[in-house]
Each structure stands twice: as C-alpha cells, then as structure tokens.
C-alpha cells in the first residue's frame, strides 16, 4: 500500500458506543488498515485525523466487492449529507 492512498467514503454508520464505521471504496484485498492513521478530507480540505481501530466484515459483501468497512473509536466530525454527496475521503498516512 502506498502512502497517501485515498479511499472514497460511501457510507458512514455511527453507534451509541462511540464507534464509527466507514464503508470505503478504493482498497485492494491485500490492504491492511487496523492501527493505521488517516485524514478525513471533505471537498478536498483536510478536516481531522483519525486512528483506524479495525476492519469489520461487510454485510452483503457480494454486492460490495470493492468496499471495505473500517472502524474508528475517534469522534468523527462528518455529516451524512457530505457522505451522500460523494465529497468525503479517507487519506491513509
């Protein structure tokens, strides 16, 4: 995996436990994300840095073959509308 790899955020799920899951597109099957740092970028502007805690199993993986589910325990400053408009990316450090 190269430095600065960008993943398009397709969906975001927030849980009452404080966890946030990003469904991201743009990774390969061999990419590893747990323990990585990433920058949340919205409209091309860096918004915040987050730590990726783990990768989760994708529901209905057969329909979402190019997507990965990445989990963070960090508080995430992101609106659902921003994700739905395709303006959000995770850039891995």
C-alpha positions in Angstrom: 0.0 0.0 0.0 1.4 3.4 -0.9 1.5 6.4 1.4 -1.4 8.8 0.8 -3.8 6.2 -0.5 -7.3 7.6 -0.8 -10.5 5.8 -0.1 -13.8 7.2 -1.1 -16.3 7.0 1.8 -19.6 5.6 0.5 -21.5 5.3 3.8 -20.9 6.1 7.5 -22.5 4.3 10.5 -22.4 5.7 14.0 -23.1 3.6 17.1 -24.1 4.6 20.6 -20.8 3.0 21.9 -18.9 5.8 20.1 -17.7 3.7 17.3 -18.0 4.9 13.7 -17.8 2.6 10.7 -16.9 3.9 7.2 -17.8 1.9 4.1 -15.0 2.8 1.8 -14.2 2.1 -1.8 -10.7 2.0 -3.4 -8.8 -0.6 -1.4 -7.4 -3.9 -2.6 -7.9 -7.2 -0.8 -4.3 -7.2 0.5 -4.5 -3.8 2.1 -4.4 -3.8 5.9 -5.9 -0.9 7.9 -6.0 -1.7 11.6 -3.8 0.6 13.6 -3.3 3.0 10.7 -3.7 6.8 10.8 -5.9 8.5 8.3 -7.0 12.0 7.5 -10.7 12.7 6.8 -10.8 15.0 3.8 -14.1 16.7 2.8 -14.3 18.7 -0.5 -10.5 18.4 -0.8 -9.9 20.0 2.6 -8.4 18.1 5.5 -10.9 18.1 8.4 -9.4 15.8 11.0 -7.0 12.9 11.7 -8.4 9.6 13.0 -7.0 6.3 14.0 -8.4 3.2 12.3 -9.1 0.6 15.1 -10.1 -2.4 13.0 -11.7 -3.6 9.9 -15.2 -5.1 10.1 -16.9 -7.7 7.9 -19.1 -6.0 5.3 -22.7 -7.1 5.2 -23.8 -8.3 1.8 -20.1 -8.4 0.6 -21.1 -10.0 -2.7 -22.8 -6.7 -3.8 -20.0 -4.5 -2.4 -16.9 -6.3 -3.6 -14.8 -3.1 -3.9 -15.7 -1.8 -0.4 -14.2 -2.2 3.0 -15.7 -1.4 6.4 -13.2 0.5 8.6 -13.8 1.3 12.2 -12.6 4.2 14.4 -13.2 4.9 18.1 -12.5 8.6 17.5 -15.2 11.2 17.5 -15.9 12.0 13.8 -16.9 15.4 12.5 -18.8 14.4 9.4 -22.4 15.0 8.2 -24.3 12.3 6.4 -25.1 14.7 3.6 -21.4 15.2 2.9 -21.0 11.4 2.5 -24.1 11.1 0.3 -22.8 13.8 -2.0 -19.6 11.8 -2.5 -17.4 14.5 -1.1 -15.6 12.6 1.6 -12.4 10.6 1.5 -10.0 8.9 4.0 -6.4 9.5 3.1 -4.1 7.0 4.7 -0.8 8.2 6.2 
